[in-house]
């Protein structure tokens, strides 16, 4: 039995994270999901929020958008539309994006535009929450 998980986090732009980790906590559709080695196979929806990764007694954090998580054997694959390490989050830019999205939500928008603005709002809020919790 393995003592680690292979965690891979992929966005449409890049592989953001790929490493062996001790455990990972994910924001699932039905709440927070903790994954340790030997977890049962599972596929679930990921919601915007924070991923916490523990490796060698240290914790690392990422802001993520909506997506999917597949747990199979000793591998956790996260497919998401956004993933940013906490240290790489620019708080000022995230706050500006949140304000822009909030302003657009008061406009009359098509269903497609509403979905895009709502996703932008979720992304910026996730980034702000992760960055502000880690100060």
C-alpha positions in Angstrom: 0.0 0.0 0.0 1.2 3.4 -0.9 1.6 6.2 1.6 1.1 9.0 -0.9 -1.2 10.1 -3.6 -0.3 11.4 -7.1 -2.1 14.7 -7.3 -2.5 16.3 -10.7 -4.3 19.6 -11.2 -5.0 20.6 -14.8 -6.6 23.6 -16.4 -7.3 24.3 -20.0 -4.0 26.3 -20.1 -1.5 24.1 -18.2 -0.7 21.4 -15.7 -0.7 23.6 -12.6 0.4 20.9 -10.1 1.7 17.4 -10.3 3.4 15.8 -7.3 3.1 13.0 -4.7 1.3 14.3 -1.6 0.2 12.9 1.7 -3.4 14.1 1.5 -5.6 16.7 -0.3 -8.8 18.5 0.7 -11.1 19.5 -2.1 -14.2 21.7 -2.4 -16.8 19.2 -3.7 -20.3 19.8 -4.7 -21.6 18.3 -1.5 -19.0 19.8 0.8 -15.3 19.5 1.6 -13.8 16.2 0.7 -10.6 14.9 2.3 -8.6 12.4 0.3 -5.9 10.1 1.9 -4.1 7.2 0.3 -6.3 4.2 -0.3 -9.4 6.3 -0.8 -12.3 4.5 -2.5 -12.6 5.3 -6.2 -14.8 8.3 -6.8 -15.7 10.9 -9.4 -17.4 14.1 -8.3 -17.9 17.7 -9.2 -15.5 20.4 -7.9 -16.8 23.8 -7.0 -14.9 27.1 -6.7 -13.0 27.3 -3.5 -9.8 26.2 -1.9 -7.7 23.0 -2.3 -5.4 22.3 0.6 -2.5 19.9 -0.1 -0.3 18.4 2.6 3.1 17.1 1.8 5.9 16.2 4.3 4.1 18.1 7.1 3.7 21.3 5.1 0.4 22.6 3.8 0.0 24.3 0.4 -3.1 26.0 -0.9 -4.6 26.8 -4.3 -7.7 28.7 -5.4 -9.7 26.6 -7.9 -12.8 27.1 -10.1 -15.4 24.6 -11.1 -14.5 21.3 -12.5 -14.3 17.6 -11.8 -12.2 15.3 -9.5 -11.4 11.7 -10.2 -10.0 9.5 -7.5 -8.7 6.2 -8.8 -6.2 4.0 -6.9 -3.5 6.3 -5.6 -4.2 9.0 -8.1 -6.3 12.2 -7.8 -6.9 14.1 -11.0 -8.5 17.5 -10.8 -9.8 19.1 -14.0 -10.7 22.7 -13.4 -11.2 25.9 -15.3 -8.9 27.8 -12.9 -6.2 26.9 -10.4 -3.8 29.4 -8.8 -1.3 28.7 -6.0 -1.9 31.0 -3.0 1.5 32.6 -3.4 0.8 33.5 -7.0 -2.6 35.3 -6.3 -2.5 39.0 -6.9 -5.0 40.3 -4.3 -5.5 43.7 -5.9 -6.2 42.1 -9.3 -8.6 39.6 -7.8 -10.4 42.4 -6.0 -10.7 44.5 -9.2 -12.1 41.4 -11.0 -14.6 40.9 -8.3 -15.8 44.5 -8.5 -16.1 44.3 -12.3 -18.1 41.1 -12.1 -20.3 42.6 -9.4 -21.0 45.6 -11.5 -21.9 43.5 -14.5 -24.3 41.4 -12.5 -26.6 44.4 -12.1 -26.8 44.7 -15.9 -29.3 42.9 -18.1 -27.3 40.0 -19.5 -27.9 37.1 -21.8 -27.9 33.6 -20.2 -24.4 33.0 -21.7 -23.0 36.3 -20.4 -24.6 35.7 -17.0 -22.8 32.4 -16.8 -19.5 33.9 -17.7 -19.9 36.8 -15.2 -21.0 34.4 -12.5 -17.9 32.2 -13.1 -15.7 35.3 -13.1 -17.2 36.3 -9.7 -16.6 32.8 -8.3 -13.0 32.8 -9.5 -12.2 36.1 -7.9 -14.0 35.3 -4.7 -12.1 32.0 -4.4 -8.8 33.8 -5.0 -9.6 36.5 -2.4 -10.7 33.9 0.2 -7.5 31.8 -0.2 -5.2 34.8 -0.2 -6.8 36.5 2.8 -6.9 33.4 4.9 -3.2 32.9 4.3 -2.0 36.3 5.4 
